[in-house]
C-alpha cells in the first residue's frame, strides 16, 4: 500500500502521523553523541521523510514530522525538510521544540519561514506561547542585522507574530 492510500483511508491521517513519529523516534538524536553507525539510519529517515513530503498527502498528515524536532540530521537538511512539512501541515507535533531549534538559525531563510508557519498554526496546539517566544527570539536576532542586510522573511515573521497577537513585534521589524 502506498503512502497516499494509507493516508487517505479511514483513520489514515492519524496513522501517517503515528508512522512519522515512530520513524523519528528511531532516528539518532541531537542530545548526545551520534554513533558512528548512525549515518545510514539518518539517511534512511531523511529519505522516508522526503517521500512523505513528495507523496501528495492530505492536509494534516505531516503533523508527525514535528517528532523530528531533535533528530540528528544536518541542520540545513533538517530546516529544509521541517519547513516543507510546516508549509504542508503547520500544526506539527512538538512545535515548541521545532521552533526552539529553528530559532538557533537566524541566518537561515528556512528557519524564518518555518517559524512563521508555526506561528500561523491554528490556536489550540497547547504550544503556541512557546512557539511565539522562540519566534520572537529569532526575529530579534534577525532584526539585529543592519537594515540593508535584513532578509525579506523578517517581514513575514513579523506579520505572523503581529497576527498572532504579539503587537510588540511590529516595532521590531
C-alpha positions in Angstrom: 0.0 0.0 0.0 1.4 3.4 -0.9 1.6 6.4 1.4 -1.3 8.3 -0.2 -3.7 5.3 0.0 -2.6 4.8 3.7 -3.2 8.5 4.5 -6.5 8.8 2.7 -8.1 5.7 4.1 -10.2 5.6 7.2 -8.0 6.9 10.1 -5.2 7.4 7.6 -4.1 10.8 8.6 -3.7 9.7 12.2 -1.9 6.6 11.1 0.5 8.6 9.0 1.1 11.0 11.9 2.0 8.0 14.1 4.2 6.4 11.4 6.3 9.6 11.0 6.6 9.9 14.8 7.7 6.2 15.0 10.4 6.8 12.3 11.5 9.9 14.2 11.7 8.0 17.5 14.2 5.6 16.0 16.4 8.3 14.4 19.6 9.3 16.3 19.0 12.4 18.3 21.0 15.7 18.7 21.1 15.4 22.6 24.1 13.1 22.6 26.9 11.8 20.6 25.7 10.3 17.3 27.0 6.7 17.0 29.4 6.0 14.1 26.9 3.6 12.5 24.1 6.2 12.6 24.7 7.7 9.2 22.7 5.1 7.4 19.8 5.4 9.8 19.8 9.2 9.4 19.9 8.9 5.6 17.0 6.4 5.7 14.9 8.6 8.0 15.6 11.6 5.7 14.6 9.6 2.6 11.4 8.4 4.2 10.6 12.0 5.3 11.3 13.3 1.8 9.0 10.5 0.4 6.2 11.6 2.7 6.7 15.2 1.6 6.5 14.2 -2.1 3.6 11.8 -1.7 0.8 14.5 -2.0 -0.7 13.5 1.3 -3.9 15.1 2.6 -3.8 18.2 4.9 -2.7 17.3 8.4 -0.9 14.1 7.5 2.6 15.5 8.1 1.9 16.7 11.7 4.1 13.8 13.0 7.1 15.3 11.3 7.4 17.5 14.3 8.7 14.5 16.2 11.9 15.0 14.2 12.5 18.2 16.3 15.7 16.7 17.8 16.7 14.3 15.0 20.4 14.2 14.5 20.1 15.4 10.9 22.4 18.0 9.4 20.9 21.4 10.3 20.4 22.6 6.7 18.7 19.4 5.7 16.6 19.4 8.9 15.5 23.0 8.3 14.6 22.4 4.7 12.5 19.2 5.5 10.9 20.8 8.5 10.0 24.0 6.7 8.4 22.0 3.9 6.5 19.9 6.5 5.2 23.0 8.3 4.2 24.6 5.0 2.0 21.5 4.3 0.8 21.0 7.9 1.6 23.9 10.3 0.1 22.1 13.3 3.2 20.0 13.8 3.6 17.9 16.9 6.3 19.2 19.2 6.0 22.6 17.5 7.7 24.3 20.5 10.8 22.1 20.2 10.8 22.7 16.4 10.6 26.5 16.9 13.3 26.3 19.6 15.7 24.5 17.2 14.8 26.8 14.3 15.5 29.9 16.5 19.1 28.9 16.7 19.5 29.8 13.0 18.6 33.5 12.5 20.6 33.5 9.3 18.5 30.8 7.7 15.6 31.6 5.3 14.2 28.1 6.1 14.3 28.8 9.8 12.4 32.1 9.5 9.8 30.7 7.1 9.4 27.6 9.3 8.8 29.7 12.4 6.3 31.9 10.6 4.3 28.8 9.5 4.3 27.6 13.1 3.2 31.0 14.5 0.3 30.9 11.9 -0.7 27.5 13.1 -4.3 27.4 14.4 -4.7 28.1 18.1 -5.2 25.2 20.4 -2.0 23.2 20.0 -1.1 24.0 23.6 2.4 25.1 22.5 1.5 28.5 21.0 3.1 30.6 23.7 6.4 28.7 23.5 6.4 28.9 19.7 5.8 32.6 19.8 8.6 33.1 22.4 11.1 31.3 20.1 9.8 33.2 17.1 10.4 36.5 18.9 13.9 35.4 19.7 14.5 34.5 16.1 13.0 37.8 15.0 15.2 39.8 17.5 18.3 38.1 16.1 17.4 38.7 12.5 16.5 42.3 13.1 19.8 42.9 14.8 21.3 42.8 11.3 21.8 46.2 9.5 18.7 47.2 7.7 20.2 46.7 4.2 21.2 43.1 5.2 17.9 42.0 6.6 16.2 39.2 4.7 12.7 39.6 3.4 11.4 36.8 5.6 11.8 39.1 8.6 8.6 40.9 7.4 6.8 37.6 7.1 7.8 36.5 10.6 6.9 40.0 12.0 3.5 39.8 10.3 2.9 36.3 11.7 3.7 37.4 15.2 1.5 40.5 15.0 -1.4 38.5 13.6 -0.9 36.1 16.5 -1.4 38.9 18.9 2.2 40.0 19.6 1.8 43.7 18.8 5.3 44.4 20.2 6.7 42.5 17.2 5.5 45.4 14.9 8.2 47.6 16.4 11.0 45.1 15.9 10.9 44.9 12.1 
